[in-house]
């Protein structure tokens, strides 16, 4: 349970596209929106409670990021978003912060933004690439660890061979 709480936020964090800047982003005021009421050409001003992703993110880019999260974690939207109705179709409360998975996902998105920004730049500099511009390439994403699972598989090296075995 604890690992899945970490996995979902990592998905949200790591699945931001390269178009999303890795610069630290501050919390934004809460608001509301619904998927059914949001046209594809909607502007970011209709998106509510965006706290990690840019406020001015185009609707299509936001949807692409969310779909990437879904694929990377092997989940559907209701893994992070509260379901308010199921009939005649599922309705989600996207702005709600009621689910812990969504709160953890935000932290994981921030983590991947920092890894791709500050930390990858430090690695590039350590490798002798001092001119490496900050945040030019996304190298860590939700998929990096999750590979289509809510709980990342912890890969450990095989134990050393026992003498005489």
TORVEXFI-970600 format. One record per residue (C-alpha): residue in three letters; residue number from 1; y, z, x. Coordinates in steps of 0.02 Angstrom, whole numbers, plus 32768, in hexadecimal, padded with zeros to 4 digits. Last residue first. Layout:
ALA, NUM, Y, Z, X .
...
//
This chain:
UNK, 165, 7B3F, 7ED5, 8569 .
UNK, 164, 7B1F, 7F1A, 8619 .
UNK, 163, 7BD4, 7F4B, 8634 .
UNK, 162, 7C32, 7F56, 8590 .
UNK, 161, 7CA6, 7EC5, 856A .
UNK, 160, 7D58, 7EFB, 854A .
UNK, 159, 7D89, 7F0F, 8494 .
UNK, 158, 7DC8, 7E71, 843E .
UNK, 157, 7E85, 7E61, 8436 .
UNK, 156, 7ED4, 7EA2, 8399 .
UNK, 155, 7F12, 7E38, 830B .
UNK, 154, 7F63, 7E9D, 8282 .
UNK, 153, 7F5E, 7E31, 81E8 .
UNK, 152, 8003, 7E38, 8190 .
UNK, 151, 7FF9, 7E86, 80E4 .
UNK, 150, 803E, 7E19, 805A .
UNK, 149, 7FD7, 7D88, 8098 .
UNK, 148, 8004, 7CCF, 80AD .
UNK, 147, 8011, 7CD2, 816A .
UNK, 146, 8069, 7D7A, 8169 .
UNK, 145, 809E, 7D8F, 821E .
UNK, 144, 80F5, 7CEE, 8251 .
UNK, 143, 80F9, 7CB4, 819C .
UNK, 142, 8186, 7D2C, 8175 .
UNK, 141, 81EC, 7CD7, 81FC .
UNK, 140, 820A, 7CE2, 82B7 .
UNK, 139, 8245, 7C4B, 831A .
UNK, 138, 82DF, 7C19, 82B9 .
UNK, 137, 834F, 7BB6, 832B .
UNK, 136, 8407, 7BB8, 8355 .
UNK, 135, 841F, 7C72, 833B .
UNK, 134, 8483, 7C96, 83D9 .
UNK, 133, 849F, 7C07, 8450 .
UNK, 132, 842B, 7C03, 84E8 .
UNK, 131, 849D, 7BE9, 857E .
UNK, 130, 8447, 7C71, 85E4 .
UNK, 129, 83A1, 7C15, 85E0 .
UNK, 128, 8355, 7C73, 8672 .
UNK, 127, 82BB, 7CB4, 8616 .
UNK, 126, 8313, 7D5B, 85FF .
UNK, 125, 83A2, 7CFB, 85AD .
UNK, 124, 832A, 7CA9, 8532 .
UNK, 123, 82DC, 7D52, 850D .
UNK, 122, 8388, 7D9E, 84EE .
UNK, 121, 83B3, 7D0E, 8479 .
UNK, 120, 8310, 7D2C, 841D .
UNK, 119, 8343, 7DE2, 8406 .
UNK, 118, 83F4, 7DC9, 83C8 .
UNK, 117, 83DB, 7D3F, 834A .
UNK, 116, 8328, 7D17, 831A .
UNK, 115, 82F0, 7DCB, 832A .
UNK, 114, 838C, 7E0C, 82D2 .
UNK, 113, 8374, 7D93, 8241 .
UNK, 112, 82BC, 7DC1, 823D .
UNK, 111, 82E7, 7E7A, 822B .
UNK, 110, 836C, 7E5A, 81A8 .
UNK, 109, 82EB, 7DFB, 8141 .
UNK, 108, 8273, 7E8D, 8159 .
UNK, 107, 82F3, 7F08, 811A .
UNK, 106, 8313, 7E9D, 8082 .
UNK, 105, 8259, 7E8E, 8062 .
UNK, 104, 8249, 7F4C, 8061 .
UNK, 103, 82C7, 7F58, 7FD2 .
UNK, 102, 826F, 7ECD, 7F74 .
UNK, 101, 81C4, 7F1E, 7F8A .
UNK, 100, 820A, 7FC4, 7F4C .
UNK, 99, 8225, 7F77, 7EA2 .
UNK, 98, 82B7, 7FB9, 7E39 .
UNK, 97, 833C, 7F56, 7E98 .
UNK, 96, 8363, 7EE9, 7E02 .
UNK, 95, 83CA, 7E4B, 7E22 .
UNK, 94, 8339, 7DD4, 7DFD .
UNK, 93, 8306, 7E1D, 7D55 .
UNK, 92, 8274, 7DA9, 7D32 .
UNK, 91, 823E, 7D56, 7C91 .
UNK, 90, 818B, 7D18, 7C7C .
UNK, 89, 8172, 7CA2, 7BEC .
UNK, 88, 8159, 7CB0, 7B2F .
UNK, 87, 8138, 7D3A, 7B52 .
UNK, 86, 8132, 7D95, 7BFA .
UNK, 85, 81D1, 7DFB, 7BF9 .
UNK, 84, 8237, 7E69, 7C6D .
UNK, 83, 81D7, 7E47, 7D0E .
UNK, 82, 822A, 7E9C, 7DA2 .
UNK, 81, 823C, 7E33, 7E40 .
UNK, 80, 81E2, 7E52, 7EE5 .
UNK, 79, 812D, 7E20, 7EC2 .
UNK, 78, 8168, 7DD2, 7E1F .
UNK, 77, 81A4, 7D38, 7E7E .
UNK, 76, 80F3, 7D05, 7EAC .
UNK, 75, 808F, 7D38, 7F44 .
UNK, 74, 8034, 7CE9, 7FD7 .
UNK, 73, 80A7, 7D3D, 8052 .
UNK, 72, 80E7, 7CA3, 80AF .
UNK, 71, 80DC, 7C37, 8013 .
UNK, 70, 8141, 7CAF, 7FA9 .
UNK, 69, 81C3, 7CCC, 8032 .
UNK, 68, 81D6, 7C0F, 8047 .
UNK, 67, 81EE, 7C00, 7F8C .
UNK, 66, 8278, 7C83, 7F96 .
UNK, 65, 82CD, 7C25, 8024 .
UNK, 64, 82C4, 7B80, 7FC6 .
UNK, 63, 830B, 7BD4, 7F29 .
UNK, 62, 839E, 7C19, 7F8D .
UNK, 61, 83BC, 7B6D, 7FDB .
UNK, 60, 83BE, 7B1B, 7F2F .
UNK, 59, 8438, 7B9D, 7EEC .
UNK, 58, 84B3, 7B85, 7F7A .
UNK, 57, 84D0, 7C20, 7FE5 .
UNK, 56, 8582, 7C61, 7FD1 .
UNK, 55, 8551, 7D17, 7FCC .
UNK, 54, 84ED, 7D06, 806D .
UNK, 53, 843E, 7D51, 806B .
UNK, 52, 842F, 7E0A, 8090 .
UNK, 51, 847D, 7E63, 7FFB .
UNK, 50, 8478, 7DE2, 7F70 .
UNK, 49, 848C, 7E4C, 7ED4 .
UNK, 48, 84BB, 7DBF, 7E5F .
UNK, 47, 84B8, 7D04, 7E73 .
UNK, 46, 8535, 7CAD, 7E01 .
UNK, 45, 85BB, 7CAC, 7E89 .
UNK, 44, 853D, 7C52, 7EF7 .
UNK, 43, 855E, 7BB2, 7E9A .
UNK, 42, 84EE, 7B68, 7E17 .
UNK, 41, 84B1, 7AB5, 7E31 .
UNK, 40, 83FF, 7ADE, 7DFF .
UNK, 39, 843A, 7B32, 7D5F .
UNK, 38, 8429, 7BEE, 7D52 .
UNK, 37, 8406, 7C2A, 7CA1 .
UNK, 36, 8349, 7C20, 7CAF .
UNK, 35, 8346, 7C76, 7D57 .
UNK, 34, 83B0, 7D07, 7D1A .
UNK, 33, 8447, 7D55, 7D6C .
UNK, 32, 848E, 7E02, 7D89 .
UNK, 31, 8505, 7E5E, 7DFD .
UNK, 30, 84FE, 7ED9, 7E8D .
UNK, 29, 8586, 7EE0, 7F10 .
UNK, 28, 855E, 7E9A, 7FBB .
UNK, 27, 850B, 7EEC, 804D .
UNK, 26, 8541, 7EAD, 80F6 .
UNK, 25, 84FC, 7E1E, 8159 .
UNK, 24, 84CC, 7E23, 820E .
UNK, 23, 84CE, 7D77, 825C .
UNK, 22, 842B, 7D19, 8251 .
UNK, 21, 847C, 7C87, 81F8 .
UNK, 20, 841B, 7C3C, 816A .
UNK, 19, 8404, 7B83, 8189 .
UNK, 18, 8369, 7BAA, 81F0 .
UNK, 17, 8318, 7BE3, 8150 .
UNK, 16, 82FC, 7C95, 811D .
UNK, 15, 8246, 7CBB, 8115 .
UNK, 14, 8244, 7D48, 818F .
UNK, 13, 82A6, 7DC4, 812A .
UNK, 12, 825B, 7DA6, 8080 .
UNK, 11, 81AE, 7D9C, 80C8 .
UNK, 10, 81CC, 7E33, 8133 .
UNK, 9, 8203, 7E8B, 8096 .
UNK, 8, 815E, 7E60, 8043 .
UNK, 7, 80F7, 7E95, 80D9 .
UNK, 6, 8142, 7F41, 80EC .
UNK, 5, 8118, 7F7A, 803E .
UNK, 4, 8071, 7F24, 8053 .
UNK, 3, 8050, 7F91, 80EB .
UNK, 2, 8078, 8030, 808B .
UNK, 1, 8000, 8000, 8000 .
//
